[in-house]
Amino acid sequence: MKRITVIAGDRKGLIADLTELLAAGGVNILTINAQCAAGSAYLRLRAEPYDRALALLRDAGYQAVSDQVLVLRIPDRPGNLARVARRLAEQGVDIRGLTMVQRDAGFCVVAVATDDRDTARQVLREDVLDIP
């Protein structure tokens, strides 16, 4: 699954400006998550068409980077997220971002961005959902 991460100075109206820019460019936002810390805003989104969204954001001066994340489905029980993180760490894979997308029917769906997607996919193969 492709995801865009935008890092910008935190200010009033930032999300309005960013979402209006994408809408004006004919981009549909599929998911968005925004957080602020230490004067910076961090937004993660999935959008269609993906390439247009990334180009619009960069052309407008936003620091926008592309991530391909793995989407995992793991049992919703204490310790299972720790198991995933430990297995990646033991193989030298760094987790750059993690988002819990959904919890339902005893399972969690988690999106994980790493520094080595291929190794992460191999290590976690039984948990990976294939989402374009």
N, C-alpha and C positions, 0 to 999 in steps of 0.2 A: 504494500500500500504506500503510495507516495504522499508525503506531507510537506508542507512549507512552514518554516519557522521564521517569524519576523521579530527582529529586535529593534526597538526604537526607544527614544526618550519618552518617559511617561508624561502625558499631558491630557488635559480635558479635550474631548472630541476626537482622540486618536482612533478609537474603534469606529466612530461614525465616518471619519475621513477614509479609513482603510476599506470599510465595507461599501461605501458609496463609490469609491474608485473601482472596485471589482464589479459592482453592479452595472456601472456605466460602461464597463468593458465587456458586458455580456457573460460574466463569470458567475456561476452558481456555487455558493459556499455549501459544502456537504457537512462539515463539522468545524467547530472553532472552539478554542480554549485560550483564555487570556489571563495573565497574571502580572502583577507588578511587584518589583522589589528594588530597593536602593535607587529609586529614580528612573528605573528602566522598565519597559513593558515587554513582555514575552508573549507572543501570540503563535499558536500552532493551528494550522488549518488544512483541511482537504478541500479541494475545489475542482470544478470542471468548467471549461477545459483547463487542465493543470498547467500546461506550458504558457498559456495566455495569462493566467493568474500570476505566475512567477515573473513573467516579463513585465506586466503592468506594475507590479510592486517595485521591481528593480528600477524601471524607467522613472518611477515617481520618487526615487531616492531612498526607498526603504532598504534596510539591510535584510534581504530575504534569502534564505538558504533552503536547499532541497534536501529532504531526507527520505529514504525508503525505509519504512518501518516493518517489523514483523508483527503480525497480529496473532496473539496466542489465546487459546481457550484452556483455562486451568480450573481444577476444582476449587470452589470457594470455601477453603478451610485454612485455619491458621497455619502459617509456615510454608504454604505453597509458593507464594511470591518470593520468599526468602530462598526456597529451593531453586527457583529459576535464576535468581541473581547469583547465587553461589556457583551453580553449574557454569554460568557464563564467566564468572571471575576465575574459576579454576582453569578455564581454557584461554585465559588472557584477553577476554572480550570485555571492552568497556561499555557500560550502559550510558548513553548520552542523554536519553530522555525516556520517560515511561509515563503512560497515561492509562488509567483504568477507564475503559470505555463503557462497560456494562456489567451488571451483576444480575443474574437471573437463573432460576431453576438449579441452584447449587453450583453454578459455574461463574467465573469472571472472564471477561474478554479484556485483554490488555494489549496496548500497542507499545512496542519497544523499539527505540532507535539505538543502534550500536555503532561502534567503530569498525566492525567486521561482520556485515550482514550474512555472508555466506557461512562463516563458521558458526554464528549464532543459529542460523537455520538448521545446520547439521546437528548441533548440540541439543536443540529443542524440538527436533523434527516431530515428535509425537504430539506436541502441543500447538504446532503452527496451523493456523487457518489460512487457506489460500484465498486472499482477497486482492483483486486488482488494484 
